[in-house]
Amino acid sequence: MREIDIAQVSDTVCSLFRSACCEIGDDVLSQLRRNLETEESPFGRAVLQQLLDNDRLAAEKQMPICQDTGMAVIFMEIGQDVHFTGGDVNAAIEDGVRRAYRDGCFRASVLTPLERVNTKDNTPAIVHMKLVPGEQVRITAAPKGFGSENMSRLWMLTPSQGVEGVKEAIVETVRLAGGNPCPPVVVGVGIGGTAECAMLMAKHSLTRECGEPSSDPMLAEMERELLARINDLGIGPQGLGGRTTALAVHIEQMHTHIAGLPVAVNMQCHAARHKSAVI
């Protein structure tokens, strides 16, 4: 049994969100640069160059990539041989988020849904915990802005709609979103499970390195096909036209019920912010 003090969890969460909100990943930067070379639209090229300039300045000045520093989404893989000491691990996570958004001068966007009363510190966070073998804890911070989150969609298809129905649902979600999610986007997809499981898979897929293909050959081929079809929509960077509507499509799947075919699409803007650490 390995003991981990909750203070280490809090400090790690704080550090990850400070970094994620200001430093775009090399995976995204490489995709932006590649598309800048191939984009045919002058407006599209201008937008992609502006995004690259913005991301460079944000990292240099340690300022947010975007004014919407999002809701704090956290994925935690907790080794079953870990014992947290020193207090409540959930409180430690909230403390880490609170300090990150306060010390980084990030926008506090979290409020009660109906009364619309702001909590003023961007808590509570959205936390997904999974128990895994071992004695380590892997924490992934994924701040999620709502320009893209609002364009997400759940489709409860019938089995008879099959693979083609799944593909149509994904492309249609992007088409209906248009320029609202600040393209170029990363399209996260969850297929199977139940309604809530599909949505969680779609969200989790966005923590993959941008453009990294699925380890499942069938899904990897579907990702390639869907990326081409989405970029043929002509929405383009920031919705101004062009071929760079999406940087990547990421798909996860799991078994589902014989009567169902859930398909969830979680949209992400180009600032596919995610940082991970292991303690």
KAKA-V256762 format. One record per residue. N is the residue number from 0. RES is the residue in three letters. SS is DSSP state (helix for helix, strand for strand, loop for the rest). PHI is phi in radians with two decimals (none if undefined). Layout:
n: (N	N)
res: (RES	RES)
ss: (SS	SS)
phi: (PHI	PHI)
//
This chain:
n: (0	1	2	3	4	5	6	7	8	9	10	11	12	13	14	15	16	17	18	19	20	21	22	23	24	25	26	27	28	29	30	31	32	33	34	35	36	37	38	39	40	41	42	43	44	45	46	47	48	49	50	51	52	53	54	55	56	57	58	59	60	61	62	63	64	65	66	67	68	69	70	71	72	73	74	75	76	77	78	79	80	81	82	83	84	85	86	87	88	89	90	91	92	93	94	95	96	97	98	99	100	101	102	103	104	105	106	107	108	109	110	111	112	113	114	115	116	117	118	119	120	121	122	123	124	125	126	127	128	129	130	131	132	133	134	135	136	137	138	139	140	141	142	143	144	145	146	147	148	149	150	151	152	153	154	155	156	157	158	159	160	161	162	163	164	165	166	167	168	169	170	171	172	173	174	175	176	177	178	179	180	181	182	183	184	185	186	187	188	189	190	191	192	193	194	195	196	197	198	199	200	201	202	203	204	205	206	207	208	209	210	211	212	213	214	215	216	217	218	219	220	221	222	223	224	225	226	227	228	229	230	231	232	233	234	235	236	237	238	239	240	241	242	243	244	245	246	247	248	249	250	251	252	253	254	255	256	257	258	259	260	261	262	263	264	265	266	267	268	269	270	271	272	273	274	275	276	277	278)
res: (MET	ARG	GLU	ILE	ASP	ILE	ALA	GLN	VAL	SER	ASP	THR	VAL	CYS	SER	LEU	PHE	ARG	SER	ALA	CYS	CYS	GLU	ILE	GLY	ASP	ASP	VAL	LEU	SER	GLN	LEU	ARG	ARG	ASN	LEU	GLU	THR	GLU	GLU	SER	PRO	PHE	GLY	ARG	ALA	VAL	LEU	GLN	GLN	LEU	LEU	ASP	ASN	ASP	ARG	LEU	ALA	ALA	GLU	LYS	GLN	MET	PRO	ILE	CYS	GLN	ASP	THR	GLY	MET	ALA	VAL	ILE	PHE	MET	GLU	ILE	GLY	GLN	ASP	VAL	HIS	PHE	THR	GLY	GLY	ASP	VAL	ASN	ALA	ALA	ILE	GLU	ASP	GLY	VAL	ARG	ARG	ALA	TYR	ARG	ASP	GLY	CYS	PHE	ARG	ALA	SER	VAL	LEU	THR	PRO	LEU	GLU	ARG	VAL	ASN	THR	LYS	ASP	ASN	THR	PRO	ALA	ILE	VAL	HIS	MET	LYS	LEU	VAL	PRO	GLY	GLU	GLN	VAL	ARG	ILE	THR	ALA	ALA	PRO	LYS	GLY	PHE	GLY	SER	GLU	ASN	MET	SER	ARG	LEU	TRP	MET	LEU	THR	PRO	SER	GLN	GLY	VAL	GLU	GLY	VAL	LYS	GLU	ALA	ILE	VAL	GLU	THR	VAL	ARG	LEU	ALA	GLY	GLY	ASN	PRO	CYS	PRO	PRO	VAL	VAL	VAL	GLY	VAL	GLY	ILE	GLY	GLY	THR	ALA	GLU	CYS	ALA	MET	LEU	MET	ALA	LYS	HIS	SER	LEU	THR	ARG	GLU	CYS	GLY	GLU	PRO	SER	SER	ASP	PRO	MET	LEU	ALA	GLU	MET	GLU	ARG	GLU	LEU	LEU	ALA	ARG	ILE	ASN	ASP	LEU	GLY	ILE	GLY	PRO	GLN	GLY	LEU	GLY	GLY	ARG	THR	THR	ALA	LEU	ALA	VAL	HIS	ILE	GLU	GLN	MET	HIS	THR	HIS	ILE	ALA	GLY	LEU	PRO	VAL	ALA	VAL	ASN	MET	GLN	CYS	HIS	ALA	ALA	ARG	HIS	LYS	SER	ALA	VAL	ILE)
ss: (loop	strand	strand	strand	strand	helix	helix	helix	helix	helix	helix	helix	helix	helix	helix	helix	helix	helix	helix	helix	loop	loop	loop	loop	loop	helix	helix	helix	helix	helix	helix	helix	helix	helix	helix	helix	helix	helix	loop	loop	loop	helix	helix	helix	helix	helix	helix	helix	helix	helix	helix	helix	helix	helix	helix	helix	helix	helix	helix	helix	helix	loop	loop	loop	loop	loop	loop	loop	loop	loop	strand	loop	strand	strand	strand	strand	strand	strand	strand	loop	loop	strand	strand	strand	strand	loop	loop	loop	helix	helix	helix	helix	helix	helix	helix	helix	helix	helix	helix	helix	helix	helix	helix	loop	loop	loop	loop	loop	loop	loop	strand	loop	loop	loop	loop	loop	loop	strand	loop	loop	loop	loop	loop	loop	loop	strand	strand	strand	strand	strand	strand	strand	loop	loop	loop	loop	strand	strand	strand	strand	strand	loop	loop	strand	loop	helix	helix	helix	helix	loop	loop	loop	strand	strand	strand	strand	strand	loop	helix	helix	helix	helix	helix	helix	helix	helix	helix	helix	helix	helix	helix	helix	helix	helix	helix	helix	helix	loop	loop	loop	loop	loop	loop	loop	strand	strand	strand	strand	strand	strand	strand	strand	strand	loop	helix	helix	helix	helix	helix	helix	helix	helix	helix	helix	helix	loop	loop	loop	loop	loop	loop	loop	loop	loop	loop	loop	helix	helix	helix	helix	helix	helix	helix	helix	helix	helix	helix	helix	helix	helix	helix	loop	loop	loop	loop	loop	helix	helix	helix	loop	loop	loop	loop	loop	loop	strand	strand	strand	strand	strand	strand	strand	strand	strand	strand	strand	loop	loop	loop	loop	strand	strand	strand	strand	strand	strand	strand	strand	loop	loop	loop	loop	loop	loop	strand	strand	strand	strand	loop)
phi: (none	-1.82	-1.70	-2.23	-1.28	-1.11	-1.09	-1.20	-1.11	-1.07	-1.14	-1.16	-1.06	-1.04	-1.10	-1.13	-1.25	-1.03	-1.28	-1.08	-1.32	-2.04	-2.17	-1.20	-1.26	-1.07	-1.11	-1.26	-1.03	-1.15	-1.19	-1.11	-1.12	-1.11	-1.28	-1.07	-1.29	-1.85	-1.11	-1.55	-1.43	-1.04	-1.10	-1.08	-1.12	-1.09	-1.14	-1.06	-1.16	-1.12	-1.10	-1.12	-1.12	-1.06	-1.17	-1.15	-1.14	-1.05	-1.17	-1.11	-1.67	0.90	-2.07	-1.02	-1.04	-2.44	-1.10	-1.51	-1.50	1.27	-1.49	-1.46	-1.78	-2.30	-1.90	-2.17	-1.83	-1.86	-1.08	-1.22	-1.75	-1.74	-2.16	-1.42	-2.15	1.64	2.46	-1.56	-1.13	-1.14	-1.13	-1.14	-1.10	-1.08	-1.12	-1.10	-1.12	-1.01	-1.18	-1.08	-1.30	-1.26	-1.22	-1.49	0.98	-1.47	-1.18	-1.57	-1.91	-1.57	-2.57	-1.24	-1.18	-1.74	-1.33	1.08	-1.74	-1.30	-1.36	1.23	-2.44	1.12	-1.86	-1.39	-1.47	-1.72	-2.06	-2.04	-1.88	-2.35	-1.51	-2.31	-1.11	1.92	-2.29	-2.16	-2.20	-1.85	-2.04	-2.07	-1.71	-2.41	-1.05	-2.14	-1.28	-1.76	-1.06	-1.47	-1.03	-1.14	-1.64	-1.28	-2.70	-2.01	-1.96	-1.80	-1.38	-1.58	-0.97	-1.16	-1.30	1.01	-1.08	-1.14	-1.12	-1.09	-1.08	-1.09	-1.10	-1.18	-1.12	-1.13	-1.06	-1.18	-1.08	-1.16	-1.20	0.99	-1.54	-1.06	-1.48	1.02	-1.13	-1.32	-1.87	-1.94	-1.79	-1.62	-2.28	-2.11	-2.12	1.75	1.17	-1.97	-1.00	-1.24	-1.17	-1.08	-1.13	-1.19	-1.07	-1.06	-1.15	-1.11	-1.07	-1.26	-1.50	-1.25	-0.98	-1.01	1.54	-1.19	-1.25	-1.06	-1.29	-1.53	-0.98	-1.14	-1.20	-1.08	-1.17	-1.11	-1.05	-1.09	-1.10	-1.18	-1.06	-1.13	-1.16	-1.16	-1.25	-1.35	-1.19	1.40	-1.13	1.31	-0.99	1.00	1.34	-1.65	1.70	2.36	-1.73	-1.75	-1.49	-2.32	-1.54	-2.88	-2.13	-2.04	-2.13	-2.15	-2.50	-2.65	-1.08	-2.39	-1.35	-1.03	-1.64	-2.28	-2.65	-1.21	-2.36	-1.97	-2.16	-1.98	-1.46	-2.39	-1.23	-1.06	-1.39	-1.30	-1.37	-2.78	-2.35	-2.24	-2.63	-2.06	-2.15)
//
